[in-house]
Amino acid sequence: MKLRVWSGMVLLCSLLSAVGNSQTTEKYLDRRMPASWHTDSIFQQTLPIDDRWWEVFKDPLLDSLIAVAIRQNYDLGMAIDRIDMARSNLDIQRGAYSPTFGVTGGWTQQQSSGHTSSLPQEKNHYASAALSMSWEVDVFGSIRNRVKAQRELFAASEEEYNATMVSLSAQVASTYIQLREIQQELIVAQINMASQAQVLHITEVRYNTGLVSKLDVAQARSVYYNTKASIPVLEAGIIQYINALAVLLGLYPSDVQTILEKPVALPDYIELISVGMPSNLLRRRPDIRAAERQVNAQAAQVGASRSDWWPKFYLKGSVGFASKKADDFFNHNSLTYEIAPTVSINLFQGAQLINATKLARSQLDETIKQFNLTVLTAVQEVDNAMSSYRNSIKQIVAMREVVNQGKETLQLSLELYKQGLTPFQNVLDAQRSLLSYENALVQARGNSLLYLIQLYQALGGGWDYNEQVYN
């Protein structure tokens, strides 16, 4: 078990941290990931360009919202704070490389007993000041490994910031698309309600002329008021999505309500998507890179815990002056100094060092498993998003034809009803079906865009990693 853990650590630390060694990395990826994605003609097998992926929607307002979120989102701000904390911890660990200096000074008065020896009672007093130095010589790498571990944790915090950036841009884009989707559903409901009101008027005219029974009027009213009852629910949903966007932007709802409450059409986007090869995920997804850094940090912690088993070497010394009289304080005869090279060997500490190493190894094993899980999850997320996006496009194509047929069915049934050639039930069915079809088409278009956003997020986003706020 120990050999397996150490071999896994060596494999990850030597292969994954070597970005330039592409051949070695590819061999590792070939064993861990599928050779290619199962795609069709809407996907291209090339690595996505590092750009702002949301600009494919060609919506300037969405671009502005994401820009505001990057500046003001609190989750992103806390990620920057975590980077600062990791940098401070790294500087603290680096401080162990340097010697420590201290200054001591004081005045001492002492008196010896005249009854404990043959010497007479004596009283002495003197002043002293000294500069002391202590330095641990890092022979076996205890300090070096701890600094390396903290350096990797600092890099992991940067990758966590990148992951937060990818997640934030995806959340803003998804919430924005959901807002536009429900606004379109409201427009569909309003258009259908207006159409149903016209049909209701026709039934009332025919009833007043004695051509039909009051049943037709009641049925037409039930359809009309049922559609009308759905509008407040949609309006409430619009407010909820605006509020959600405001939180993501770090603003109050009143700050964004004016610019978001006006309905805008959903982007009509069905394009080729560059998904990249599976092995490129390790170079692209920030959560995988963060997990890799965590493995490297924990491997360094194992090395540091093993270094604590070995002797520690210290170089200590001090130089100063001591004198009874102030006039003689800086005289060369008042000079005092001490040089004390020291070796400290821990022979027994209640098995604390042994258990500390066992703990570090267990934590390393856990981080390796977490890394593997992160890679598998990444593959799953990309496969799911690609499949969902691909099939959503097929659904949109089919639903557009369904809507066209639904409109034609309503028109034909209404003409036949006016001529008295078909019962009103056919008109009712056509009305209900058309409303359902149009809602389904809007939802299919919205879901397709959401799946596309999920795909970009699963691929590690497309934003420019070189433009980082914390720099």
N, C-alpha and C positions, 0 to 999 in steps of 0.2 A: 504493500500500500504506500509506504513512504517513497519507494523508488518510483512508483507511478506518479505520485504527486510532484516529486522533484522533476521527473522527465517532462510532465505536462508544463511545469513552470518554465523550464528551460526552453521548451518548444515555443511557448507563447512569447516569452521575453525576447528570444533571439529572432523569431520570425516576424511577429507583429510589429515590433518597434523598429524594424529595419524597413523603412518606407522605400528606400532606394533599391533594395534587393527584390525586384519584382518577380524574378523567376522563383526564388524560394517561397515568397508569399503566395504565388499562384499555386505551387504544389500543395501548400497547406490548405488553400481554399478549395482545391479540387477534391480534397478528401472530406471537407466539412460542408460544402454547399453544392447545389445542383449545377450542372454545366451550363444550362441556359434556361430562360423563362419559357413557359408554354404560351406563346403569343400568336396573334394573327396579323393581318395587314395593317391594323391601326397602330401597331407599335413598331418602333425602330430599335434595333439592337446596338445602340450607341450610348455612350455616357452622357447624361443630361448636362447641358451647359450651366455653369454657375452664374445664373442671373436671377432676377426677381421673377419667379415663376408666375406670380399672380398677374403680371402684366399681360399674359396671354388672353385674359378676359377683356382687355381694352376698356377698362372702366376706371377713369381718372379718380372718381370718388373712392373706390376701393383702394387705389394706390395711396391716396391721402390718408385714409383711415389706418392703414398698416403703418405708414410713416409716423403718425401720431402715436400709435400703440408702441412702436419701438422706442419712442422718446419717453413715454409717460407710464407704461404698464408697470404695475407694482411687482408682479412676479419677475419680470425682467430686471427691475431695479434690485430686487433681493438677490437675484443670481449674480449681479455685478458686485453686491456686497459680499457674497460668498467668495468671489474671486479675490477681493481685497483681503478677506480673512485668511484665505489660503496663502496669499502672497506674504502676509505678515508671519504666519506660521513657518513658512519657508525661510524667511529672514531670521527668525528665532533659532531655527535649527542650524543655519549657517553660522550663527554667532558662536557656536561651540568650537569652530575651527580656530578662533582667536583666543589669545591668552586673556585672563582677567587681571585687572590691576585694581589695587585699593590703597588708600592712604589711612594710616592710623596715627593718632597723636594723643598725648595725655600727660598728666602729672601724677606721680606716685609718691606716697609717704608711707614708710613702714618702720616698725620698731620690733626688735628681737627681744626675747625673754632673757633675763640675766640669771635664771635658775634652771635652765635646761642644759647648760654646758659650762665649761670653765671660762668661756668668754664673757666679758662684761656686757651689760645691756647696751644696745646700740640703736640709734634712730637714724634713718636715712630718708632722703627725699631727692627726687630727680624728675626732670621732664624728658620726654622722648617723642620722636616722630619718625615714621618709617613708610616707605613705599614698598608694597608687597605685590607679588606676581605669582599666578598659578596657571599652568598650561597643561592640558591633557594631550599627549602625543598619540594621535590616532593610528597606532601601529596595525591593528587588526580590523580596521574599517567600521567600527561601531558608529562613529559620528558620520562617516561617509555614507553608510547605508541609510541612516535615518534622514540625512539630507536628501538622498536620492528618493526615498519614499515620499517625503514632503514635496519634492519637485514634481513627482508624478501626480500627487494629489492636487497640486496647483494646476497642472495641465488638465486633469480631469474636471476641475471646476470650470475651466475655460470651455471644455467640451459640453459640460452641462449648461453653460450659458448658450452655446450654439444650439443645443437641443431645445432649450426654452424659446429661443428665437424662432426655430422651425415650428414648434408647437404653437407659439403665439400667432405667427402669420397664418397658419392653417386654421386656428380657431376664429380669428377675425374674418378670414375669407369665408369659412363655413357659415358663421353666424350671419354674415352679410348676404350670402346666397339664400339662406333660409328665410331671411327677412324679405328679400325680393320675391321668393317663391310664394310666401303667404300673401304678399301684396297682390301678386298675379291671381291667386285663388280668390281674393276679394273682388278683383275686377271681373273674373269669370262669374262669380255669384251675382254681382250687380248687373252684368249684361244679361244673364239668364233670367234674373228677376224682372228686368224690363221686358224681355221677350214673353215671359209668363204673364206679365200684366196685360200685354196686348191680347194674348190668348184668352185671359179672363174677361177682357172687354168684349171679345167676340162671343163668348158663351153667354154673357149677360144680354147682349143684343139679340142673340138667337132665342134666349129664354123669354125676353120681353115680347118678341114677335110670335111666341108660341111654337117655335120650331123644335125646341128641345125641352127636357124637364129641368127642374132646378138641381138635379143631381149633377149635371155637367158643371154648373156654376160652383157648387160646393166642392167638387173634385179639383176644379181649376184653382179655387181659392186655397185649398189645402196644399197644393204644390207651390203656389206663390208664397204663402206664409211660411212654409217649411224652408224654402230658400232664404227668405227674409230673416228667419230665426238663426240661420248659420252665420250671418254677417257679424253680429256682436262678438261671437267666438273668434272669428278671424281678426277683428279689430283689436281684441284683447291680446291675441298672439303677436300682432305687430308691435304693440307696446312692450311686450316681454322681450322680443328680439332686439328692439332699440335699447332697452335697459341693459341687456346682456352685452351689447356692443359698447355701451358707455363704460361698463366696468372694465372691459378689456382695454379700452382706450385710456383708463384712468381719469374719466370725466364723469360729471353728473348727467343724467338723462336729458335734462333741459338744455344742456350744451350741444347735443347732437340731434335732438328731436326735429328741429326745423329742417335740417339738411337730409334727414332720412325718411321723413314721413311721406314725402312725395314718391309715388310708385315709379319704378324704373323696370324696364323689361329685363328678363333674364338673358345673360350672354348666350348667344346661339353658337356654341362651341362644340364641334365634332372634328377633331384634328388628329394627325399623327402624333404620337407621344414617344419621346426618347426615354426608354426605361433603363438602358444599360445592362451589362452583364452582371450576374449575381455576385461574382467575386469583387466587383467594384463597390459593393455595399460597405465593405470594411474600410474603404478609404473615404466614404461619403457620409455615412450616418454618424452623427455626433454621439448618440448613445452607445454605439459599438466602440467608438474611439475612447469614450469615457470609461467603458467597462475594461478596455485593454489597459488604460492607464491605472485603473484600480488593481488589476492583476500585477502590473509591474511594481506598484507601490507596496503591495502586500509581499511580493517576492523580496523586495528590499528589506521589509520588516523582518522576514525570516532570517535574512543575512545579519541584520543588526542583533537579533536575539541570540544567534550563534556566536557573534563576536563578544557578547557579554560573558561567555564562558572563559575567555582567555584573559591573561593578565592585562592590567591597565597601567600605563606609564604616565607619570606626572613629573613635571619640572616646576618646583616651587622655590621661591627665594624672596628675600626682602633686603632693603638697604635703608639706613636711616642714621639718626643721631640721638644720643642720650647724654645728658649732663646735669649736674646739680646746679651749676651756675649758668645764667643766660649768656654771659660773655663768652663762655667756653663751648656753647652749644654746637657751633659749626666748626669747631677745631677738629683737626684730623684724628686726634686721640679720642674724640667723642663718636667717631664713626662706628656703626654696628652693621653687620650684614649676615645673611644666612643663605646658603645654597643647599637645596635638599632634593636631589633627584629621588623619586619614589616609585616603587613597583608595588601594585596592589593585586593580590591573587585571592579570589574568592574560593575558599575550600569547601564551605558548606553554608547553604542559605535556605535550609528547609525545603529543598527541591523546587524553589521558586523559579530558578533559571530553566530547569527542565520543563516545568509546566508552561513557562512563558514561551518556550520554543514550540511546544506542542500546540499551544493556542495559536501562535502565528502560522503554523503549518495548516491547522484546521481552517483558519480564516483564508489562507491562500487557496485551499481546496474549494472553499465556498465561492471565492471570487472567480475561480476558473469555471466552475459550474454556472455561475451567473453570466459570465461572458458567453459560454456556449448557448445558454438559454436566450440571451439577447440576440445572438446571430440567428437562431431558429425562429424567434419571434419576428425578426426583420424579414426573413424569407416568407413567412406566413402572411405578414401584413401586405407585402408587395403582391404576392399571388392573389390574395383576396381582393385587393383594390383593383388589380388588372382585370380579374374575372368580372367584378362588379361593373367596372367602367365599360368593358367590352359588351356585356349583355345589356347594360342600360341604353347603349346606343341602338341596339337592335329593338329594344322596347320602344324607344322614341319613334323610330321609323314606323313600327306597327301601329302605335297609338295615334300618329298623325292620320293614318288611313282610317282608323276607327272613328276619329272625330269628324273627318270629312263625310263618312257614311252616316254618322249620327245626325249631322246637319241636314243631309239630304233626306233622311228618314223623317225628321221633324217637318221639313217643308212639304214633303209629299203627303204625310198623314194629315197635316193641317189643311191642305188644299182639298183633299178628299172629304174631310170633316165639314168644310164650308159647303161642299156640294151635297152633303148628306149621304155620302157613299160609304162612310166608315164610322164606327162608334168612337166616342170621345176617349175611350180607354186607350186607343192606339196613340192619340196625341199625348196623353199623360205619360205613357211608357216612353215615348220618344223624348219628351221633355226631361224626365228623370235620367234617362240614359245619356242624353247629351251633356247634362250638367256633370254626371259622373265621369264621362269620357274626357271632357275638357279639364276637369280637376286632375284626373289621372295623367293626362299629358303634361300639365304644369308640374306635377309632382315627379314625373319621370325625368323631365328636363332638369329640375332642381337636384334630384338624386344623382343624375349623371355628373353634374358639376361637383357635387359633394364627393363622389367616388374619385373624380379626377384630383380634387384637393387631397383626399386621403392617399392617393397614389404618389403625389409629389411629396407629401409628408413621409410616407413609407420609404421613399427613395432618399430621404435626408434633406428634402427641400431643394430649392434652386437659388436661394439668396446668396449674395456675395459674402463669403466668410471673411474676406479681407477687410470689410467695413464693419468693425466691431466697436460698439459704443464705449467699451471700457478702456480702449487704447487712448 
